[in-house]
Amino acid sequence: MIQGVLFDLDGTLADTAPDLAYALNALLLRYDREPLTLERLRPQASHGARGLIEEGFGSKPGDVYFEELREQFLALYMENLCRKTALFTGIPELLDHLDTHKIPWGIVTNKLTRFTDPLVERLGLMDRASCVVSGDSYAKPKPFPDPLLGAAQEMELAPQTLIYVGDDERDMQAARAAGMPGIVARYGYLGSGRPPEQWNAQAMIDTPIGLISYLNHVH
């Protein structure tokens, strides 16, 4: 029986792509490069700085300028953390439903704490979430199970009684490794890798409200 829900942040709870794209384009302009469209950058938003810098500059971790670009990007993003970021349509109603039915929920993201906490605060979720776990909260981030297992411990619930909702394949990998059913948020970013049908998820939802139907079904 499902006793709680864990959510990824970027691309699952909140549409952060506009502000991530804004920061990358500001960096591209700094180097006299053409800005890229939100449509092109959107799939990379769940991959954070790594995915966006690779898309914008063709630079990967280990490349000579990658760390310098990453630090500049993160500084620009911190300055523009919540310009246009907002909860996805249907998320407020979904969270209200969970609260009304006394189903605890938490957030597990690979975003660093220095970005996660102020963003979650500005979205009005900090006092409502049972736990907020960031990419640097544990030694190994997703796709390792450590953050999800840590969240379960913080919520005082057995991992198998939680579900994890995310929009990236590593979310499903982390959920499987933690012994939790993984639910794909098809309305999210989904990346540019394998299609979500190949992620071995427990289920897929096309809208946040679809999770209510899923919970009603499994209960």
C-alpha positions, -999 to 999 in steps of 0.1 A, spaced: 0 0 0 13 34 -10 19 56 21 38 85 6 50 102 -26 84 116 -36 88 140 -64 117 151 -86 118 189 -88 129 201 -123 105 189 -149 82 171 -124 70 196 -98 83 228 -113 89 241 -149 124 255 -143 134 253 -180 127 290 -188 151 303 -161 178 276 -168 176 286 -205 178 323 -196 210 317 -177 226 296 -204 217 322 -231 232 349 -209 264 329 -208 263 323 -246 259 360 -252 289 367 -229 310 346 -253 294 362 -284 275 331 -293 239 330 -306 212 323 -279 193 290 -283 155 286 -282 137 273 -252 123 244 -273 159 232 -280 171 236 -244 140 222 -227 149 185 -230 182 192 -213 168 210 -183 166 179 -161 203 174 -168 211 207 -152 244 225 -159 260 195 -175 233 190 -201 228 227 -208 265 235 -212 270 205 -235 240 217 -256 252 253 -257 290 250 -259 296 214 -269 317 211 -237 315 180 -215 329 173 -179 366 168 -182 370 193 -211 394 221 -204 369 249 -201 339 229 -187 343 238 -150 348 274 -157 317 275 -179 298 256 -152 307 280 -125 297 310 -146 264 293 -156 256 285 -119 263 321 -109 240 334 -136 213 308 -127 214 318 -90 208 354 -100 177 344 -120 164 315 -100 127 322 -101 121 347 -129 96 325 -147 98 292 -128 64 280 -117 47 248 -107 33 228 -136 -4 231 -142 -22 206 -120 6 203 -93 -11 227 -68 -43 206 -71 -23 173 -68 -5 185 -36 -37 198 -21 -52 163 -27 -23 146 -10 -25 170 19 -62 166 22 -58 128 23 -29 130 47 -5 114 23 29 128 31 51 139 1 87 150 -3 112 163 -29 143 145 -41 163 164 -67 199 164 -80 199 202 -78 224 215 -53 210 226 -19 220 262 -25 196 263 -54 170 239 -42 161 254 -8 155 290 -20 136 278 -50 114 255 -30 108 283 -5 98 307 -32 74 282 -47 57 280 -13 65 243 -8 92 243 20 67 242 49 45 216 32 71 190 21 79 162 45 115 163 33 136 181 8 166 161 -4 192 178 -28 219 165 -50 246 171 -23 225 159 6 241 124 3 274 112 -11 259 97 -42 231 115 -61 206 98 -85 207 73 -102 221 59 -70 193 51 -45 209 69 -16 188 101 -18 156 82 -21 165 59 8 175 89 28 141 106 21 123 74 32 142 75 64 134 111 70 97 104 64 99 73 86 84 52 59 96 19 43 110 26 8 85 1 -8 56 21 6 67 52 -14 65 60 -51 89 83 -69 77 105 -97 103 118 -121 109 129 -157 143 114 -164 156 78 -168 179 81 -139 149 89 -117 135 54 -126 169 38 -121 172 54 -86 136 43 -78 143 7 -89 175 6 -69 157 19 -38 129 -7 -42 102 20 -50 77 20 -78 88 47 -103 63 68 -121 73 88 -153 60 123 -156 55 124 -193 46 161 -192 82 168 -181 115 172 -200 123 135 -206 158 143 -219 171 132 -253 181 97 -245 160 65 -246 122 69 -248 104 66 -214 87 34 -226 121 18 -222 128 30 -186 111 1 -169 88 23 -149 58 11 -129 35 36 -147 34 68 -167 12 99 -162 5 125 -188 -6 152 -163 0 157 -126 -37 150 -119 -30 115 -135 -12 106 -103 -45 109 -83 -60 83 -107 -30 61 -102 -32 64 -64 -69 56 -64 -63 26 -86 -35 11 -64 -54 18 -33 
